[in-house]
Amino acid sequence: MAHPKRKTSKTRRDKRRTHYKATAPTVAVCSNCGASVQYHRVCPECGFYRGKLAIEKEITA
């Protein structure tokens, strides 16, 4: 296997890692209840996905 002949400097290492950054998830508004929901996920508040009931939620009073 190949071995590095020189130590990679911190600057060079960090310049290579500049593209490894976290992105904020895309947030949409639920069409049923208006809560904030991630795309392609069931609404945690009402249980609807794309206008249809996906998960029945218990009503807590």
A tleap script that builds the chain and sets N, CA, C and O, in Angstrom:
source leaprc.protein.ff14SB
mol = sequence {
  NMET ALA HIE PRO LYS ARG LYS THR SER LYS
  THR ARG ARG ASP LYS ARG ARG THR HIE TYR
  LYS ALA THR ALA PRO THR VAL ALA VAL CYS
  SER ASN CYS GLY ALA SER VAL GLN TYR HIE
  ARG VAL CYS PRO GLU CYS GLY PHE TYR ARG
  GLY LYS LEU ALA ILE GLU LYS GLU ILE THR
  CALA
}
set mol.1.N position { 0.829 -1.186 0.000 }
set mol.1.CA position { 0.000 0.000 0.000 }
set mol.1.C position { 0.874 1.250 0.000 }
set mol.1.O position { 2.011 1.224 0.469 }
set mol.2.N position { 0.340 2.322 -0.521 }
set mol.2.CA position { 1.073 3.579 -0.567 }
set mol.2.C position { 1.082 4.239 0.808 }
set mol.2.O position { 0.108 4.154 1.556 }
set mol.3.N position { 2.185 4.892 1.126 }
set mol.3.CA position { 2.322 5.616 2.380 }
set mol.3.C position { 2.695 7.053 2.070 }
set mol.3.O position { 3.467 7.304 1.144 }
set mol.4.N position { 2.158 8.006 2.832 }
set mol.4.CA position { 2.496 9.403 2.584 }
set mol.4.C position { 3.952 9.683 2.923 }
set mol.4.O position { 4.458 9.225 3.947 }
set mol.5.N position { 4.623 10.439 2.055 }
set mol.5.CA position { 6.025 10.791 2.308 }
set mol.5.C position { 6.144 12.008 3.207 }
set mol.5.O position { 7.164 12.192 3.872 }
set mol.6.N position { 5.095 12.853 3.235 }
set mol.6.CA position { 5.123 14.065 4.046 }
set mol.6.C position { 3.838 14.156 4.864 }
set mol.6.O position { 2.800 13.616 4.480 }
set mol.7.N position { 3.928 14.844 5.989 }
set mol.7.CA position { 2.743 15.089 6.811 }
set mol.7.C position { 1.854 16.098 6.094 }
set mol.7.O position { 2.335 17.115 5.594 }
set mol.8.N position { 0.553 15.810 6.048 }
set mol.8.CA position { -0.388 16.755 5.456 }
set mol.8.C position { -0.616 17.882 6.451 }
set mol.8.O position { -0.976 17.636 7.602 }
set mol.9.N position { -0.408 19.104 6.015 }
set mol.9.CA position { -0.556 20.247 6.916 }
set mol.9.C position { -2.021 20.471 7.279 }
set mol.9.O position { -2.928 20.014 6.583 }
set mol.10.N position { -2.229 21.183 8.380 }
set mol.10.CA position { -3.602 21.470 8.824 }
set mol.10.C position { -4.338 22.316 7.793 }
set mol.10.O position { -5.535 22.131 7.574 }
set mol.11.N position { -3.628 23.240 7.165 }
set mol.11.CA position { -4.253 24.097 6.162 }
set mol.11.C position { -4.736 23.283 4.973 }
set mol.11.O position { -5.867 23.447 4.516 }
set mol.12.N position { -3.875 22.407 4.475 }
set mol.12.CA position { -4.240 21.579 3.325 }
set mol.12.C position { -5.388 20.644 3.668 }
set mol.12.O position { -6.305 20.458 2.869 }
set mol.13.N position { -5.336 20.060 4.850 }
set mol.13.CA position { -6.406 19.168 5.303 }
set mol.13.C position { -7.732 19.924 5.393 }
set mol.13.O position { -8.760 19.431 4.930 }
set mol.14.N position { -7.711 21.115 5.984 }
set mol.14.CA position { -8.935 21.894 6.159 }
set mol.14.C position { -9.472 22.405 4.829 }
set mol.14.O position { -10.686 22.497 4.651 }
set mol.15.N position { -8.586 22.740 3.890 }
set mol.15.CA position { -9.058 23.173 2.568 }
set mol.15.C position { -9.783 22.037 1.851 }
set mol.15.O position { -10.745 22.277 1.122 }
set mol.16.N position { -9.334 20.823 2.052 }
set mol.16.CA position { -9.988 19.675 1.440 }
set mol.16.C position { -11.359 19.433 2.064 }
set mol.16.O position { -12.271 18.966 1.381 }
set mol.17.N position { -11.516 19.742 3.343 }
set mol.17.CA position { -12.750 19.466 4.066 }
set mol.17.C position { -13.776 20.594 3.978 }
set mol.17.O position { -14.821 20.502 4.622 }
set mol.18.N position { -13.521 21.652 3.209 }
set mol.18.CA position { -14.445 22.778 3.164 }
set mol.18.C position { -15.803 22.382 2.595 }
set mol.18.O position { -16.798 23.040 2.898 }
set mol.19.N position { -15.879 21.341 1.791 }
set mol.19.CA position { -17.136 20.948 1.169 }
set mol.19.C position { -17.945 20.008 2.043 }
set mol.19.O position { -19.097 19.716 1.719 }
set mol.20.N position { -17.374 19.523 3.148 }
set mol.20.CA position { -18.089 18.619 4.041 }
set mol.20.C position { -18.859 19.443 5.052 }
set mol.20.O position { -18.419 19.593 6.192 }
set mol.21.N position { -20.001 19.979 4.652 }
set mol.21.CA position { -20.763 20.787 5.586 }
set mol.21.C position { -22.203 20.291 5.636 }
set mol.21.O position { -22.746 19.786 4.653 }
set mol.22.N position { -22.791 20.448 6.790 }
set mol.22.CA position { -24.171 20.024 6.991 }
set mol.22.C position { -25.113 21.051 6.371 }
set mol.22.O position { -24.854 22.254 6.412 }
set mol.23.N position { -26.199 20.563 5.799 }
set mol.23.CA position { -27.194 21.460 5.222 }
set mol.23.C position { -28.459 21.379 6.066 }
set mol.23.O position { -28.795 20.320 6.597 }
set mol.24.N position { -29.142 22.481 6.183 }
set mol.24.CA position { -30.394 22.510 6.946 }
set mol.24.C position { -31.470 21.756 6.166 }
set mol.24.O position { -31.560 21.896 4.946 }
set mol.25.N position { -32.285 20.961 6.857 }
set mol.25.CA position { -33.329 20.221 6.151 }
set mol.25.C position { -34.380 21.160 5.577 }
set mol.25.O position { -34.671 22.208 6.152 }
set mol.26.N position { -34.943 20.775 4.442 }
set mol.26.CA position { -35.992 21.567 3.809 }
set mol.26.C position { -37.291 21.358 4.581 }
set mol.26.O position { -37.715 20.228 4.825 }
set mol.27.N position { -37.905 22.464 4.955 }
set mol.27.CA position { -39.106 22.399 5.772 }
set mol.27.C position { -40.294 22.906 4.965 }
set mol.27.O position { -40.207 23.930 4.288 }
set mol.28.N position { -41.402 22.179 5.046 }
set mol.28.CA position { -42.638 22.561 4.372 }
set mol.28.C position { -43.715 22.805 5.417 }
set mol.28.O position { -43.491 22.594 6.609 }
set mol.29.N position { -44.874 23.249 4.971 }
set mol.29.CA position { -46.014 23.475 5.854 }
set mol.29.C position { -47.045 22.392 5.579 }
set mol.29.O position { -47.396 22.131 4.428 }
set mol.30.N position { -47.525 21.767 6.640 }
set mol.30.CA position { -48.527 20.711 6.505 }
set mol.30.C position { -49.808 21.302 5.926 }
set mol.30.O position { -50.295 22.329 6.400 }
set mol.31.N position { -50.351 20.650 4.900 }
set mol.31.CA position { -51.564 21.156 4.258 }
set mol.31.C position { -52.802 20.933 5.117 }
set mol.31.O position { -53.829 21.579 4.908 }
set mol.32.N position { -52.709 20.014 6.091 }
set mol.32.CA position { -53.868 19.714 6.929 }
set mol.32.C position { -53.927 20.602 8.177 }
set mol.32.O position { -54.968 21.191 8.468 }
set mol.33.N position { -52.806 20.699 8.920 }
set mol.33.CA position { -52.844 21.421 10.192 }
set mol.33.C position { -51.971 22.671 10.210 }
set mol.33.O position { -52.100 23.493 11.117 }
set mol.34.N position { -51.087 22.834 9.231 }
set mol.34.CA position { -50.248 24.030 9.166 }
set mol.34.C position { -48.960 23.952 9.951 }
set mol.34.O position { -48.263 24.959 10.075 }
set mol.35.N position { -48.615 22.787 10.491 }
set mol.35.CA position { -47.382 22.626 11.251 }
set mol.35.C position { -46.187 22.505 10.298 }
set mol.35.O position { -46.359 22.178 9.124 }
set mol.36.N position { -44.990 22.766 10.800 }
set mol.36.CA position { -43.767 22.617 10.009 }
set mol.36.C position { -43.399 21.144 9.923 }
set mol.36.O position { -43.353 20.442 10.934 }
set mol.37.N position { -43.137 20.683 8.697 }
set mol.37.CA position { -42.850 19.269 8.452 }
set mol.37.C position { -41.689 19.171 7.484 }
set mol.37.O position { -41.587 19.970 6.553 }
set mol.38.N position { -40.794 18.180 7.697 }
set mol.38.CA position { -39.745 17.913 6.721 }
set mol.38.C position { -40.378 17.292 5.476 }
set mol.38.O position { -41.395 16.605 5.567 }
set mol.39.N position { -39.773 17.537 4.317 }
set mol.39.CA position { -40.277 16.954 3.087 }
set mol.39.C position { -40.228 15.427 3.172 }
set mol.39.O position { -39.337 14.864 3.808 }
set mol.40.N position { -41.169 14.775 2.541 }
set mol.40.CA position { -41.269 13.314 2.439 }
set mol.40.C position { -41.388 12.645 3.801 }
set mol.40.O position { -40.921 11.522 3.989 }
set mol.41.N position { -42.021 13.344 4.762 }
set mol.41.CA position { -42.236 12.781 6.090 }
set mol.41.C position { -43.701 12.972 6.479 }
set mol.41.O position { -44.356 13.913 6.032 }
set mol.42.N position { -44.201 12.073 7.313 }
set mol.42.CA position { -45.554 12.201 7.846 }
set mol.42.C position { -45.546 13.321 8.869 }
set mol.42.O position { -44.580 13.477 9.616 }
set mol.43.N position { -46.615 14.100 8.907 }
set mol.43.CA position { -46.725 15.214 9.856 }
set mol.43.C position { -46.762 14.654 11.278 }
set mol.43.O position { -47.612 13.816 11.579 }
set mol.44.N position { -45.863 15.097 12.157 }
set mol.44.CA position { -45.873 14.567 13.524 }
set mol.44.C position { -47.061 15.066 14.348 }
set mol.44.O position { -47.403 14.465 15.367 }
set mol.45.N position { -47.685 16.152 13.918 }
set mol.45.CA position { -48.800 16.713 14.682 }
set mol.45.C position { -50.116 15.998 14.382 }
set mol.45.O position { -50.825 15.597 15.304 }
set mol.46.N position { -50.448 15.835 13.094 }
set mol.46.CA position { -51.764 15.282 12.741 }
set mol.46.C position { -51.689 13.902 12.091 }
set mol.46.O position { -52.706 13.212 12.028 }
set mol.47.N position { -50.512 13.471 11.603 }
set mol.47.CA position { -50.386 12.139 11.011 }
set mol.47.C position { -50.758 12.069 9.540 }
set mol.47.O position { -50.910 10.973 9.001 }
set mol.48.N position { -50.910 13.226 8.869 }
set mol.48.CA position { -51.257 13.239 7.453 }
set mol.48.C position { -49.988 13.289 6.601 }
set mol.48.O position { -48.977 13.863 7.004 }
set mol.49.N position { -50.063 12.674 5.415 }
set mol.49.CA position { -48.978 12.734 4.430 }
set mol.49.C position { -49.611 12.894 3.059 }
set mol.49.O position { -50.394 12.045 2.633 }
set mol.50.N position { -49.279 13.979 2.363 }
set mol.50.CA position { -49.786 14.290 1.030 }
set mol.50.C position { -51.320 14.306 0.995 }
set mol.50.O position { -51.934 13.823 0.044 }
set mol.51.N position { -51.921 14.864 2.038 }
set mol.51.CA position { -53.364 15.024 2.073 }
set mol.51.C position { -54.153 13.800 2.504 }
set mol.51.O position { -55.383 13.829 2.511 }
set mol.52.N position { -53.454 12.714 2.866 }
set mol.52.CA position { -54.142 11.491 3.290 }
set mol.52.C position { -53.688 11.117 4.692 }
set mol.52.O position { -52.548 11.380 5.076 }
set mol.53.N position { -54.579 10.505 5.449 }
set mol.53.CA position { -54.249 10.064 6.796 }
set mol.53.C position { -53.310 8.861 6.711 }
set mol.53.O position { -53.669 7.826 6.151 }
set mol.54.N position { -52.115 9.001 7.265 }
set mol.54.CA position { -51.128 7.922 7.212 }
set mol.54.C position { -51.015 7.215 8.563 }
set mol.54.O position { -50.875 5.994 8.623 }
set mol.55.N position { -51.077 7.993 9.642 }
set mol.55.CA position { -50.966 7.435 10.995 }
set mol.55.C position { -52.084 8.032 11.829 }
set mol.55.O position { -52.261 9.250 11.866 }
set mol.56.N position { -52.840 7.166 12.501 }
set mol.56.CA position { -53.891 7.669 13.383 }
set mol.56.C position { -53.231 8.106 14.687 }
set mol.56.O position { -52.522 7.329 15.326 }
set mol.57.N position { -53.472 9.361 15.078 }
set mol.57.CA position { -52.893 9.897 16.307 }
set mol.57.C position { -53.949 9.864 17.400 }
set mol.57.O position { -55.135 10.071 17.143 }
set mol.58.N position { -53.500 9.600 18.631 }
set mol.58.CA position { -54.400 9.634 19.768 }
set mol.58.C position { -54.654 11.081 20.172 }
set mol.58.O position { -53.733 11.898 20.184 }
set mol.59.N position { -55.903 11.394 20.501 }
set mol.59.CA position { -56.242 12.736 20.942 }
set mol.59.C position { -56.052 12.809 22.447 }
set mol.59.O position { -56.717 12.089 23.192 }
set mol.60.N position { -55.153 13.669 22.901 }
set mol.60.CA position { -54.917 13.849 24.333 }
set mol.60.C position { -55.494 15.195 24.744 }
set mol.60.O position { -55.182 16.232 24.157 }
set mol.61.N position { -56.335 15.156 25.756 }
set mol.61.CA position { -56.969 16.399 26.188 }
set mol.61.C position { -56.368 16.931 27.459 }
set mol.61.O position { -56.794 17.974 27.955 }
savepdb mol mol.pdb
quit
